[in-house]
Amino acid sequence: MKALVEANGLTKRYEGRGGCIDVDIAVYPGEVLCIVGESGSGKSTLLNALALRTGIDDGTLTYTTPEGEALDLLTLSEPKKRLLSRAEWGFVHQNARDGLRRNVSAGANIGEPLMAIGARHYGRLRETACDWMSRVELDAARIDELPSAFSGGMQQRLQIARNLVTGPRLVFMDEPTAGLDVSVQARLLDLLRTLTGKLHLAAIIVTHDIGVARLLAHRLMVMKDGRVVESGLTDQVLDDPQHPYTQTLVASVLPV
């Protein structure tokens, strides 16, 4: 099976220092990969580089289309990058307000990505929006309310619906449960696990929370000072960490 997205030697520097340095990564269809590490480890820089939201200083980055063509993302034209991000990728922000249009209704937030790829029939757009509100456990009767009328956890679920409505093959998530109450986190994690499984969705998730990685990820990458210091199957890395930094990270939250 070909990797859906693959990077080799990916590097993004900030003022001579490495945001992420010489990273190799491959994510396959239907696979959930979590990138963990402390603040400043480079994990969000890596996520943004993979999602083409920041420039890349060195390395290669390719994406395999549904037809099996390997696209060189670093030489792709801007219009093609925009189409890719609209139709085949999603990006879930840590703060839901950064990923929502706050001046339009919940239904319009879900419908807009479909309109961006050509959908125009109002009735079908509204029907799809209602369906997706239900799928992310939001009351479809609130379809005409603004995002500000929803709680933080509900806004995050609305943002997830906005990202998944187009049927992407790959979704990037930046600390999707950060700042939420523990009970809300638990419901959101359960929802994410269900959706990624049902939709056979590949996901790259950045988190500092080992518990999130344990629950969601098939594979785990650990970053420190911009570099990947350990990677492997999630249970393998968490149950038998090899790198001293990983051992310290795991011990701090999962004491023996």
Contacts in CASP RR format, 6 or more apart in sequence:
PFRMAT RR
TARGET T0000
AUTHOR 0000-0000-0000
METHOD contacts of the structure
MODEL  1
MKALVEANGLTKRYEGRGGCIDVDIAVYPGEVLCIVGESGSGKSTLLNAL
ALRTGIDDGTLTYTTPEGEALDLLTLSEPKKRLLSRAEWGFVHQNARDGL
RRNVSAGANIGEPLMAIGARHYGRLRETACDWMSRVELDAARIDELPSAF
SGGMQQRLQIARNLVTGPRLVFMDEPTAGLDVSVQARLLDLLRTLTGKLH
LAAIIVTHDIGVARLLAHRLMVMKDGRVVESGLTDQVLDDPQHPYTQTLV
ASVLPV
1 28 0 8 1.000
1 29 0 8 1.000
2 28 0 8 1.000
2 64 0 8 1.000
2 68 0 8 1.000
2 70 0 8 1.000
3 26 0 8 1.000
3 27 0 8 1.000
3 28 0 8 1.000
3 62 0 8 1.000
3 64 0 8 1.000
4 27 0 8 1.000
4 28 0 8 1.000
4 29 0 8 1.000
4 30 0 8 1.000
4 31 0 8 1.000
4 63 0 8 1.000
4 64 0 8 1.000
4 169 0 8 1.000
4 170 0 8 1.000
4 202 0 8 1.000
5 25 0 8 1.000
5 26 0 8 1.000
5 27 0 8 1.000
5 50 0 8 1.000
5 61 0 8 1.000
5 62 0 8 1.000
5 63 0 8 1.000
5 64 0 8 1.000
5 170 0 8 1.000
5 202 0 8 1.000
5 204 0 8 1.000
6 25 0 8 1.000
6 26 0 8 1.000
6 27 0 8 1.000
6 61 0 8 1.000
6 62 0 8 1.000
6 64 0 8 1.000
7 23 0 8 1.000
7 24 0 8 1.000
7 25 0 8 1.000
7 26 0 8 1.000
7 49 0 8 1.000
7 50 0 8 1.000
7 59 0 8 1.000
7 60 0 8 1.000
7 61 0 8 1.000
7 62 0 8 1.000
8 24 0 8 1.000
8 59 0 8 1.000
8 60 0 8 1.000
9 22 0 8 1.000
9 23 0 8 1.000
9 24 0 8 1.000
9 58 0 8 1.000
9 59 0 8 1.000
9 60 0 8 1.000
10 20 0 8 1.000
10 22 0 8 1.000
10 23 0 8 1.000
10 24 0 8 1.000
10 25 0 8 1.000
10 46 0 8 1.000
10 49 0 8 1.000
10 50 0 8 1.000
10 56 0 8 1.000
10 58 0 8 1.000
10 59 0 8 1.000
10 60 0 8 1.000
10 61 0 8 1.000
11 18 0 8 1.000
11 20 0 8 1.000
11 21 0 8 1.000
11 22 0 8 1.000
11 23 0 8 1.000
11 56 0 8 1.000
11 57 0 8 1.000
11 58 0 8 1.000
11 59 0 8 1.000
12 18 0 8 1.000
12 19 0 8 1.000
12 20 0 8 1.000
12 45 0 8 1.000
12 46 0 8 1.000
12 49 0 8 1.000
12 54 0 8 1.000
12 55 0 8 1.000
12 56 0 8 1.000
12 57 0 8 1.000
13 19 0 8 1.000
13 21 0 8 1.000
13 57 0 8 1.000
14 45 0 8 1.000
18 42 0 8 1.000
18 45 0 8 1.000
18 226 0 8 1.000
19 42 0 8 1.000
19 45 0 8 1.000
19 46 0 8 1.000
19 226 0 8 1.000
20 42 0 8 1.000
20 45 0 8 1.000
20 46 0 8 1.000
20 49 0 8 1.000
20 223 0 8 1.000
20 226 0 8 1.000
20 227 0 8 1.000
21 226 0 8 1.000
21 227 0 8 1.000
22 227 0 8 1.000
23 46 0 8 1.000
23 226 0 8 1.000
23 227 0 8 1.000
23 228 0 8 1.000
24 228 0 8 1.000
25 33 0 8 1.000
25 46 0 8 1.000
25 50 0 8 1.000
25 221 0 8 1.000
25 228 0 8 1.000
27 33 0 8 1.000
27 170 0 8 1.000
27 202 0 8 1.000
27 204 0 8 1.000
28 202 0 8 1.000
29 169 0 8 1.000
29 200 0 8 1.000
29 202 0 8 1.000
30 196 0 8 1.000
30 197 0 8 1.000
30 200 0 8 1.000
30 201 0 8 1.000
30 202 0 8 1.000
30 203 0 8 1.000
31 202 0 8 1.000
31 203 0 8 1.000
31 218 0 8 1.000
31 219 0 8 1.000
32 196 0 8 1.000
32 202 0 8 1.000
32 203 0 8 1.000
32 205 0 8 1.000
32 216 0 8 1.000
32 217 0 8 1.000
32 218 0 8 1.000
32 219 0 8 1.000
33 203 0 8 1.000
33 204 0 8 1.000
33 205 0 8 1.000
33 217 0 8 1.000
33 218 0 8 1.000
33 219 0 8 1.000
33 220 0 8 1.000
33 221 0 8 1.000
34 205 0 8 1.000
34 206 0 8 1.000
34 207 0 8 1.000
34 212 0 8 1.000
34 213 0 8 1.000
34 216 0 8 1.000
34 217 0 8 1.000
34 219 0 8 1.000
34 220 0 8 1.000
34 221 0 8 1.000
34 234 0 8 1.000
35 43 0 8 1.000
35 46 0 8 1.000
35 47 0 8 1.000
35 204 0 8 1.000
35 205 0 8 1.000
35 206 0 8 1.000
35 207 0 8 1.000
35 220 0 8 1.000
35 221 0 8 1.000
35 223 0 8 1.000
36 43 0 8 1.000
36 206 0 8 1.000
36 207 0 8 1.000
36 208 0 8 1.000
36 209 0 8 1.000
36 210 0 8 1.000
36 213 0 8 1.000
36 220 0 8 1.000
36 221 0 8 1.000
36 222 0 8 1.000
36 223 0 8 1.000
36 249 0 8 1.000
37 43 0 8 1.000
37 208 0 8 1.000
37 222 0 8 1.000
37 223 0 8 1.000
37 224 0 8 1.000
37 249 0 8 1.000
38 208 0 8 1.000
38 224 0 8 1.000
38 249 0 8 1.000
39 208 0 8 1.000
40 226 0 8 1.000
41 223 0 8 1.000
41 224 0 8 1.000
41 225 0 8 1.000
41 226 0 8 1.000
42 223 0 8 1.000
42 226 0 8 1.000
43 206 0 8 1.000
43 223 0 8 1.000
44 174 0 8 1.000
44 175 0 8 1.000
44 206 0 8 1.000
45 54 0 8 1.000
45 226 0 8 1.000
46 206 0 8 1.000
46 223 0 8 1.000
46 226 0 8 1.000
47 172 0 8 1.000
47 174 0 8 1.000
47 204 0 8 1.000
47 206 0 8 1.000
48 54 0 8 1.000
49 55 0 8 1.000
49 56 0 8 1.000
49 61 0 8 1.000
50 61 0 8 1.000
50 172 0 8 1.000
50 204 0 8 1.000
51 85 0 8 1.000
51 89 0 8 1.000
51 91 0 8 1.000
51 172 0 8 1.000
52 73 0 8 1.000
52 81 0 8 1.000
52 85 0 8 1.000
53 91 0 8 1.000
56 74 0 8 1.000
59 74 0 8 1.000
60 72 0 8 1.000
60 74 0 8 1.000
61 72 0 8 1.000
61 73 0 8 1.000
61 74 0 8 1.000
62 70 0 8 1.000
62 71 0 8 1.000
62 72 0 8 1.000
62 73 0 8 1.000
63 70 0 8 1.000
63 71 0 8 1.000
63 73 0 8 1.000
63 84 0 8 1.000
64 70 0 8 1.000
64 71 0 8 1.000
65 71 0 8 1.000
66 88 0 8 1.000
66 169 0 8 1.000
71 80 0 8 1.000
71 84 0 8 1.000
73 81 0 8 1.000
76 84 0 8 1.000
83 117 0 8 1.000
85 91 0 8 1.000
86 113 0 8 1.000
86 116 0 8 1.000
86 117 0 8 1.000
86 166 0 8 1.000
87 117 0 8 1.000
87 166 0 8 1.000
87 168 0 8 1.000
88 168 0 8 1.000
88 169 0 8 1.000
88 170 0 8 1.000
89 168 0 8 1.000
89 169 0 8 1.000
89 170 0 8 1.000
89 171 0 8 1.000
89 172 0 8 1.000
90 163 0 8 1.000
90 164 0 8 1.000
90 168 0 8 1.000
90 170 0 8 1.000
90 171 0 8 1.000
90 172 0 8 1.000
91 99 0 8 1.000
91 163 0 8 1.000
91 171 0 8 1.000
91 172 0 8 1.000
91 173 0 8 1.000
91 174 0 8 1.000
92 99 0 8 1.000
92 156 0 8 1.000
92 159 0 8 1.000
92 160 0 8 1.000
92 163 0 8 1.000
92 171 0 8 1.000
92 172 0 8 1.000
92 173 0 8 1.000
92 174 0 8 1.000
92 176 0 8 1.000
93 99 0 8 1.000
93 159 0 8 1.000
93 174 0 8 1.000
94 174 0 8 1.000
94 175 0 8 1.000
94 176 0 8 1.000
94 178 0 8 1.000
96 147 0 8 1.000
96 152 0 8 1.000
96 153 0 8 1.000
96 155 0 8 1.000
96 156 0 8 1.000
96 158 0 8 1.000
96 159 0 8 1.000
97 147 0 8 1.000
97 155 0 8 1.000
99 159 0 8 1.000
99 162 0 8 1.000
100 109 0 8 1.000
100 147 0 8 1.000
100 155 0 8 1.000
100 158 0 8 1.000
100 159 0 8 1.000
100 162 0 8 1.000
101 108 0 8 1.000
101 109 0 8 1.000
101 112 0 8 1.000
101 147 0 8 1.000
102 146 0 8 1.000
102 147 0 8 1.000
102 148 0 8 1.000
103 146 0 8 1.000
104 112 0 8 1.000
104 146 0 8 1.000
105 143 0 8 1.000
105 144 0 8 1.000
105 145 0 8 1.000
105 146 0 8 1.000
106 129 0 8 1.000
106 133 0 8 1.000
106 138 0 8 1.000
106 142 0 8 1.000
106 143 0 8 1.000
106 144 0 8 1.000
106 145 0 8 1.000
106 146 0 8 1.000
106 147 0 8 1.000
106 150 0 8 1.000
106 158 0 8 1.000
107 126 0 8 1.000
107 129 0 8 1.000
107 130 0 8 1.000
107 133 0 8 1.000
107 143 0 8 1.000
107 144 0 8 1.000
108 129 0 8 1.000
109 147 0 8 1.000
109 158 0 8 1.000
109 159 0 8 1.000
109 161 0 8 1.000
109 162 0 8 1.000
110 128 0 8 1.000
110 129 0 8 1.000
110 132 0 8 1.000
110 133 0 8 1.000
110 158 0 8 1.000
110 161 0 8 1.000
110 162 0 8 1.000
110 165 0 8 1.000
111 119 0 8 1.000
111 125 0 8 1.000
111 128 0 8 1.000
111 129 0 8 1.000
111 162 0 8 1.000
111 165 0 8 1.000
112 162 0 8 1.000
113 162 0 8 1.000
113 163 0 8 1.000
113 165 0 8 1.000
113 166 0 8 1.000
114 125 0 8 1.000
114 128 0 8 1.000
114 165 0 8 1.000
114 166 0 8 1.000
115 125 0 8 1.000
117 166 0 8 1.000
119 125 0 8 1.000
126 143 0 8 1.000
128 165 0 8 1.000
129 143 0 8 1.000
129 165 0 8 1.000
130 140 0 8 1.000
130 143 0 8 1.000
131 140 0 8 1.000
132 161 0 8 1.000
132 164 0 8 1.000
132 165 0 8 1.000
133 139 0 8 1.000
133 140 0 8 1.000
133 142 0 8 1.000
133 143 0 8 1.000
133 158 0 8 1.000
133 161 0 8 1.000
134 140 0 8 1.000
135 161 0 8 1.000
135 195 0 8 1.000
136 157 0 8 1.000
136 158 0 8 1.000
136 160 0 8 1.000
136 161 0 8 1.000
136 191 0 8 1.000
136 195 0 8 1.000
137 157 0 8 1.000
137 187 0 8 1.000
137 191 0 8 1.000
138 150 0 8 1.000
138 154 0 8 1.000
138 157 0 8 1.000
138 158 0 8 1.000
138 161 0 8 1.000
142 149 0 8 1.000
142 150 0 8 1.000
147 155 0 8 1.000
147 158 0 8 1.000
150 158 0 8 1.000
151 184 0 8 1.000
152 180 0 8 1.000
152 184 0 8 1.000
153 180 0 8 1.000
153 184 0 8 1.000
153 188 0 8 1.000
156 176 0 8 1.000
156 177 0 8 1.000
156 180 0 8 1.000
156 188 0 8 1.000
157 188 0 8 1.000
157 191 0 8 1.000
160 176 0 8 1.000
160 191 0 8 1.000
160 192 0 8 1.000
160 195 0 8 1.000
163 171 0 8 1.000
164 171 0 8 1.000
164 195 0 8 1.000
164 199 0 8 1.000
164 201 0 8 1.000
167 199 0 8 1.000
168 201 0 8 1.000
169 201 0 8 1.000
169 202 0 8 1.000
170 201 0 8 1.000
170 202 0 8 1.000
170 203 0 8 1.000
170 204 0 8 1.000
171 201 0 8 1.000
171 202 0 8 1.000
171 203 0 8 1.000
171 204 0 8 1.000
172 203 0 8 1.000
172 204 0 8 1.000
172 205 0 8 1.000
173 192 0 8 1.000
173 203 0 8 1.000
173 204 0 8 1.000
173 205 0 8 1.000
173 206 0 8 1.000
174 206 0 8 1.000
175 206 0 8 1.000
175 207 0 8 1.000
175 208 0 8 1.000
176 188 0 8 1.000
176 192 0 8 1.000
176 205 0 8 1.000
176 207 0 8 1.000
177 185 0 8 1.000
177 188 0 8 1.000
177 189 0 8 1.000
177 207 0 8 1.000
177 209 0 8 1.000
177 212 0 8 1.000
178 207 0 8 1.000
178 208 0 8 1.000
178 209 0 8 1.000
180 188 0 8 1.000
185 212 0 8 1.000
189 212 0 8 1.000
189 215 0 8 1.000
189 216 0 8 1.000
192 203 0 8 1.000
192 216 0 8 1.000
193 215 0 8 1.000
193 216 0 8 1.000
195 201 0 8 1.000
196 203 0 8 1.000
196 216 0 8 1.000
203 216 0 8 1.000
205 212 0 8 1.000
205 213 0 8 1.000
205 216 0 8 1.000
205 217 0 8 1.000
207 213 0 8 1.000
209 253 0 8 1.000
210 238 0 8 1.000
210 249 0 8 1.000
210 250 0 8 1.000
210 253 0 8 1.000
210 254 0 8 1.000
211 253 0 8 1.000
211 254 0 8 1.000
213 220 0 8 1.000
213 234 0 8 1.000
213 238 0 8 1.000
214 234 0 8 1.000
214 235 0 8 1.000
214 238 0 8 1.000
217 234 0 8 1.000
218 233 0 8 1.000
218 234 0 8 1.000
219 231 0 8 1.000
219 232 0 8 1.000
219 233 0 8 1.000
219 234 0 8 1.000
220 231 0 8 1.000
220 232 0 8 1.000
220 233 0 8 1.000
220 234 0 8 1.000
220 237 0 8 1.000
220 238 0 8 1.000
221 228 0 8 1.000
221 230 0 8 1.000
221 231 0 8 1.000
221 232 0 8 1.000
222 228 0 8 1.000
222 229 0 8 1.000
222 230 0 8 1.000
222 231 0 8 1.000
222 237 0 8 1.000
222 241 0 8 1.000
222 243 0 8 1.000
222 245 0 8 1.000
222 246 0 8 1.000
222 249 0 8 1.000
223 229 0 8 1.000
224 245 0 8 1.000
229 243 0 8 1.000
229 245 0 8 1.000
229 246 0 8 1.000
230 237 0 8 1.000
230 241 0 8 1.000
230 242 0 8 1.000
230 243 0 8 1.000
230 245 0 8 1.000
230 246 0 8 1.000
231 237 0 8 1.000
237 246 0 8 1.000
238 250 0 8 1.000
238 254 0 8 1.000
241 247 0 8 1.000
241 249 0 8 1.000
241 250 0 8 1.000
END
